[in-house]
Amino acid sequence: MAKGETTLENEAAQSTTALGPLVGLAREDFVGAVALLLRETATDPARTVRHMTSFGDDLVQILSGKSALAPDPKDKRFKDPAWQYNPFFRAGAQYYLAVQKGMKSWLEDLDLDDLERDRANFISNIIIDGLAPTNSLIGNPTAQKRVIDSGGLSLIKGLKNAYDDMVNNHGMVSMVDKKPFKLGENIATSKGAVVYRDAMFELIHYAPTTDEVYAIPQLTIPPQINKMYINDLSPEKSVVKWQVDNGIQCFVISWKNPVKEEGVWGMDEYIASCMKAVDLVCEISGAPRVNISSACSGGQTGSILASKMAAAGDKRLGALTYMVTVLHPKQNDIEAGSLMTANGLELAKKRAAKAGVIKGNDLARGFAWLRPNDLIWNYVINNYLMGDDPPAFDVLFWNADATNLSASLMGDFLHLFETLAFTKQGAVTMADHPIDLSKVTSDLFILGGTTDHITPWRACYRSTQLFGSKDVTFVLSQAGHMQAILNPPGNPKAKYYVSKKPGHPAADVDEWLKGTEEVAGSWWPYWMAWLQARAGKKVTAPAKLGSKKHPPMEAAPGLYVLEQC
């Protein structure tokens, strides 16, 4: 955990909204998972009675004060000494643990296949998390003490926070205090300018900070569901600043936040925009090729761009960096993957097409309920029961600055997921060409995060086997989804893993892992050395941003990041 970062901030930052197959979850998938539990309850009454009897035995032990049930020492919800020494709270915690134990035992006894079992476990955990006594004032001794210590002011502040969320945050509990942040003033402060704007994107050109720069520039393609300034949060964790301070000419796409009428924008249109950005970067820099970096769903977009350029024999395609990007997904990669069904995906696509766009706030709400302990109940306790403000944390500010998702683009992303398009070598057509990563021979740098549950690192690793590239580097960062990327030098706990063996990564991820070495510190210097080696010779830094044909306009981070849902 970075210095000054609280547990609450860290847990939520691990669970930032990301665009992936989960956007295709339909409410029928949740209903079907609950129906599965009800069906199994009804089909074998004797089994249900047996488990209810066991649960009753636990209750007798609790009521008689003889129960040995105790919370996991790592479960921070039960850290207050009252859970151990106060008979009322101890019994409440044990009752909750008995429910948890009984549900686990019952699920293990059900006659389910692996997918059904995963689905049942996921739904039951959501339900049980919601039943935790700590989620209510009457069951939370720490919150009760705060009420007494504050003379009731914490309760008043908590009610005010709840009212503010109902009125100003679409009824969702706030994860971040947005007030301290202002774009261009204390967040997204790297010097640069918009050098191009059309209906879909702005291109930001960042000012060099060195006398000389590498001749080959870098273009960053951000995800379409989040705003581009994740690349430039603060000076100490800015990927943009790290690039320009190390002589890299830095360009970043900033996507427009689509409205209903723009819901027809699909992958074809986004790839056309990326091609336009490549044209612009080459014209402005005078370079013969462009290195491209992308992350998460931006990585999927960047992969289609690479495939299209390779298919066309476009020699401007330089080295490629993919951060926390899954190109070969499997349903069991993520916890909620078990909920997805073919019927649910089709229903989700039809509803999105009717609405034109998926509202960013709706997507964030649905995502939060997939991880309620981290993204709901933590904040209910902090904001409402304790009466504290949510943390003022830059990653969470960015995550709360939601964007809409075009219905057409959602359909295209789901099509990539359903068809496993990146693995089929020409079998799936998108952006006016058959996708075939085996034709892409650019040098590759691929990043995964050890604790990333959104794009698990083993799923990211599969990308090493999809391209026709001979020079492939895979780095495993000791962090979660966003922290895997935003892991700059200076973090004393930072470390990463890289192969000790030269050559192409092994097909077997466990074989690769056995051959790695642990390196203390940030992976950024390692990546920068890799990038500089592929960025051409050094030339005099440009005196001005943009070019005569594309002069600078508004200062970075531009206008499109200011648009709200």
N, C-alpha and C positions, 0 to 999 in steps of 0.2 A: 504494500500500500504506500502510495506516495506520501511524502511529508505533508502534514496538515490535512490529510484526507480522512474523514470519519468513516466508521463502519457503514453507516446509513448511506453515505455518498458512494462508497465503493460498491456496495451490493446493487444499488440502482444503476450505476454506470456499467456494471456487468450485464445489465438487462436492457440495453438501449434498443429502441425500435429498429428493426431491420427488415428490408424487403426480401421475401423469400416465399416458399410454397405456403407458409402459414397465412398469407393474405387470402388463400383460397379456402380457408376453413369456413364452413357454413354452420348456422345454428343447429341444423339438422344433425351435424356430426356430433355435437355435444348431446343433443337429445338421444341420439342413437346409442351413445356410450352409457348414458344413464339407464336407458331401456335395457341394455345388456345386463346391468346389475340387477334390475328388477326381475328380468326373465330368469336369471339364475337363482334368485331368491325363491321364486314360485315353483320352479321345476323340481326342487328337492327340499321339501319342508323339513325332513328329518335332519338334514345337514344344518339348516338354519336354526332349528331348535337346539342342536348340539352346540353350536357356537354361542347362541343366546344363553345357554346354561353356563358355559364357561365364563361369559361376560358377567353373569349374575354372581358366580363364585368370586370374581374379582371385586365386585361391588360389596359383597359381604366382608371381605378382607379390608376394604377401604373404610367401611362404616365402623368396623370394630377396631380400627387403628393398627391392624396387623399387616397391612399391605407393604410390600417391599418395592413397589413401583416407584421409580425416581426418574426425573428428566435427564436426558443426556447432558453431561457437564458442558458440552459445546453449544447447547441450545440457549442462546442469549435471552430468549423470552422469559426464562425462569431463573435469571441470575439473582433476583432480589432474595435476600435471606428469609423473607416471609414465606416463601414457597417451601422452605425446609422446617421453619420453627413454628409457624402459625398453623394450628390444626385445621382451621377452615380453608385456608389457601392450599395447604398440603393435600387435603382431601380433594379439592377442586382440580389440582394438577393431576392427582392420581386417577380421578375419574376420566379426565381427558386422555391420559395415557392408556387407560383401560380401553377406551373407545378405539384409540389408535392401534393398540395391540390386537383387539378383537377384529377390527377391519382387516388388518394385515393377515391374520390367521385365516379368516374366512376367504379372502381372495386367493390365498395359496391353496385352498381346498376346492376351489371351483374348477370345473371341467372346461378349460379354455385353451385355445391355441395361443401361440406366443403374441400375436398381434392383439387379440382380444384381451389377453392378460395385461399387456402394456396399456391398453386403452382404459381398462378398469382401474389399474393402479393410478394412472394419471388423474382421472376424474375423482377417485376417492381421496387422493391427496389434496386436491383443491377444496373438496367439501370439508375434510378434517381440518385443514388450515383455517378455514373460516370459523370453525367451532372452538378454536383455542380460547381459553378464558381470558387471556391477556388482551383480546380484541375489544373487551368491554370494560367500562369503568368499574363495575361491581366485581369484576374478576381480576383486576390489575392492581396489586398493592402499591406498585411504584407510582402509578397515576393517582391513587387515593392519597398517598403521602404528599404528592405535589399539591393537591387541592388544599390539604390542611396547611402545609408550609406557606402557600401563597395567599392564604385567607380567601380562597375561592376564585382568585383572579385567573388561575390556570384554566378553570372550567369555563369562565367567561371568554377567555382568549380562544379556547378550543372551539366554542360555539361560533365565535366570530370567524375563525378559520374555515369552519364547515360552511357557514353562510357565504363567505367569499368564494369558495370553490363551487357552490351551487350556482351562484350568479355569474362568476367570471371564468370558471374553468370547466364548463360543460358538465358539472356534477361529479367530476373526477377529483380525487384527493391530489393536492399539489405535491410534486416531488422536489421542487426547486423554488427558491426565492429569486424571482426574476428582477427585482428592483435594482440590485447593484450593477446590472450589466447593461451596457449600451454598445451596439455594434459600431465599430470604427473608433471608439474611445477607449474602452478597456477590454475589448474582445474583438478579434479579427482586426488587428492594428498594423499588420505588415503593410509597408508602402507599396502601392501599385495602382493600376487604373483599368477601367473597362476600355478595351480597345475594339470591341465589336459587340453589337446587340442585334438580335432579331426576335421573332415571336417566340422562339423556344429556349434560347440561351444567351448568356453573356460570356465573353471570353475575358478573363482577368490576366493582365500581364504584370508581374511583380517586379519591383525595382531591384537591380543588382546592388549588393553591398560590398562587392570586391572590385578591385581595379581590372581584373581579368575574369573572364567566364569561360566555361567549356562551350565549344562551338555547337554541340548537339543539345537542343533544349528538351525540357521535360513537360509533357502535357498530362494533367491529372483529370480523370473522369470520375466524378463523385457519384454516389448512388442517387437515383431519382426520387427517393422517398425522404431524403434528408438534405439539409442545406450544406453548401460547399465549405462553409467556414469551419467545419470540423478540422480542416487542414491548417487552420490558423487561429486556434482558440486563444492562446496567450503566448507571449514571447518565449517562455520556458518550455512549452510543449507544442510549438508550431512546426509542423512538417515543412510548411512554406519557408519559414525563416531558416530552418536547418539547410534547406536546399540553396537558397540565395547566399547564405553565409559561407557555403562551401563551393561557390562558383557555378552553381547550376542555374541556367535560365529557366525560370518557373512560370508556367501558364496553367490556369485552372478554369475549367468550365463551371458556370453557375447556371443551373437549370431554372427555368421559369416555373412558378407554382401553377399548375394547370387548373382552370375553372371548368365548369360543366361542358361548355361548348368545345373545349380543347381535349375532351376525353377521347377523341379519335386518334390522338397521338399514340402511335404504337412503336414497336422496335424499329420498323423501317424508318420512321421519321427521326428517332433518336440517333440511329446510326448515320443517317444523312447529316445530322448536326455535328456528330463527331468527325465525320469526313471533312466538313466545312472547317471545323476547328483545326484539323491537321493542316489544311490548306493555309489557314491564317497564320499558324505558328511558323510554318516554313517561309511564308512571305515576309513576315515581320523579322524573323531571325536570320533569314538567308541560308538556313541549314538545309542539307540534302535529305535529312531524315529526322524523325522525332521519336524520342523515348517516351513510353506511355506508362503511367501508373494508375491503378484503379483498385477499388476495395468493395467488398460485399457485393451488392447487386450491380454496382458500377463495374465490378470485375467481370460479371457476365456480359454486360454491355461491351466492355473493352475486349472481351474474347471474341464476340461476334464481329467487332470492328477489325480485329487482327485477322480473323478468318476471311473476311471480305477483302481486305487489302492483300492478303497472301494469294487468294484466288485470282485477283486481278493483276498479280505480279507487280504490285505497288512497292517500289524499293524504298519508300520513305518510312517504312515500318522499322523502328529501332528496337532497343531492348525493352522488355515488358516486366512490370512489377505487379503482382497480384497479392493484395493483402486481405486476409480472412475471407476468401472467396471460395464458394463451393460450386464446382462445375459438374461433378458426378455425384448427385445426391442419392441417398437411400432413405427409405421411409423411417427407419429406426435410428437415423442419425441424431434426431432431436426428440426430446421428451414428448412434445405435442404431436409429433409426426404420426403416432398411432391413431390420432383422431381423424386424419384425412381419409376421405373416401372419394371414389371417382364421381359419385353422384353429388357429393358435397362440393367438389371443385366446379362441376358444371353449374350448380345452383348459384355459387358465389360469382361466377363469371357473368351469368345472366342478370343477376341483381346489380352488379357493377355497371354493366352495359346500359341498363335502364337508367341508372343514376348519372352516368357520364363519368364521374370520378368517385373514388373512395376518399372521403374526407380524412385528412390526416389525424384529426382528433378521434374519429371513430376507430381508425386503425390502431392508434396508441391505446385506446380504451380496451379493445379486444386483446391486444398483446399483453397489457398489464394483467388481465385476468387469467392469462396462461401461467403467470408467475406471481400469484397473489401475495405470498409472504414477502417477497422482495419489493414488489411494486404497488401493493395496496395496503396490507395490514401494518407494515412497518411505519407507513406515513399516517395511517389512521391513529396509531398509538402516539407517534411523535407530535402530529399537528393538532389532533382533536382531544385526546385523553391527557397528554402532557401539556398542551397549550404552547408548544414551541413552534417557531417558524421552521419551515423546511430549510435544508442547507442551501447556501448560495454557492453553487458549484458549477463551473463553466461547462463541463460535459453534460450535466443535467439541464442546464439552460439551453444548450444546443438541441438536446434530445426533445425538450418540450416545445421547441420552435418547429412545429410540425408542418409538413407539406402534404398536398393532395397527391393522389396517385391516379393517373389516367387509366380508365377502364380497359382501353385497348392494350396498354402496356402491361397491365396486370394479366390479361389473357395471354399475352405473349410469354411472360415469365412462367406462367403456369404450364404453357405448352412446352417450354424448354424442360420443365420439371417432369411432366408426364411422359414425354418422349425420350428423355435422356439424350437430348439432341447433341450435346458436346461429345458424346461417346460413340456416335453412329457414323462418323466419317462420310458426310455427304447425303445421309438419308433424310435429313430434315432441312427444309428451306425456310430461310428468314432473311429479311433485309436484301431480298432479290438475289440470293445465292444459296447454294447448299452448304450448310455449316460443316467445315472440315478442319479441325485444329491440327491434324497431322501434317497439313501443308504449311503451318506456321513454324518457321525455323529460327525465330528470334531467340536471343539469350533470355532466360527466364529467372526471375527472383520471386519465390512464393513464400508467403508468411502465414503461419498459423499461431493460435494462442492456446496454451495448455488447458486453461479453464473456460474456454469459449464454448458456451452451450447453444449459441445461435448459429455459428458456422464451425462446428467441432473440428479440431485440428486434423483428425484422421480423415475426415471428409475433404478438407482442404488439400491434404497430401495426395489424394487421388489425382489431382490436376497434374502432378508431375509426370503422369503416364499418358496424358492425352495429346500432347503437342509433338510436333516433329523436331523439336529443338534437341540439340546435342548437349548444350550448356544449360543445365538446370540446377538451381540452388534452392534448397528448402531450408527455411529457418523457423524454429519453434520458439516463440516468445513466452516467457513465464508470466502469463497474464490472461485476462478474459478478452471479450470481443473488442471493445474500444481501447482498453489499456494495452492490448497487444500492439496496437498501432501507436498510440500516444504514450510511448515508453522512452522518453528522451534521456540523455546522459544526466547523471546527478541523482538518480534514484538508487539508494544504497541496496535495495532489495532486488533490483533488476538483474535478470540473467536470461540467457537464451541457449538453445542447443543447435549445433550445426554438425554436419557429417565430417568425420576425420578422413574419410576416403574420397579422393577425387573421382570425378566421373558422374554419370547419370544416376539419380537416386534409384534405389532398388524398388521393384514392384511391390514387395512385401514391406509394409510400413514398420512392422516390428523388427525386421532385419535392418532397416535404416536407423531405427531408434537405438539398436544395440551398437551401431557404429558411430554414434554421436559423441561429442564432447560438450560439457557444460562450460559456458563462458560467462564470467561475471560481468555485469554492466549492461548497458543498452545495446540493442542490435543496430541502432541508427548508424554509428560509425562504420560497422561492417557493411551495411547496405550502401552507405555513401561511397566507400572505397570501390565497391562493386559497380556502382552507377558511374562514378568518375572514369573508371577504366573503359567504359562504353560510351562516353560522352565526347569523344573527339579531342582535338588539341585545344589549348587555351588561346583565346583571342581577347582583344581589348573589349571591355564591357561597353554596351551601348550607352550613349550619353542621354538618350531619351527613350521613353516607353512608346510602344506601338511603332508605326511607320508613317510615311507620308500619306499612304493610301488609307491607313487605319490609325489615325491619331488618337491619343488618350482622351477619354471622356470623363465620366464620374470617377472619383477615387474609389479604390477597393474598400470594402468588399462588393461594391456595386449596388444596383437598385433591386434586382430580383430577390435578394436575400431579405429585403424589407417587407415583402408581400406576406400577408397572413392568410390562413385558411378562412 
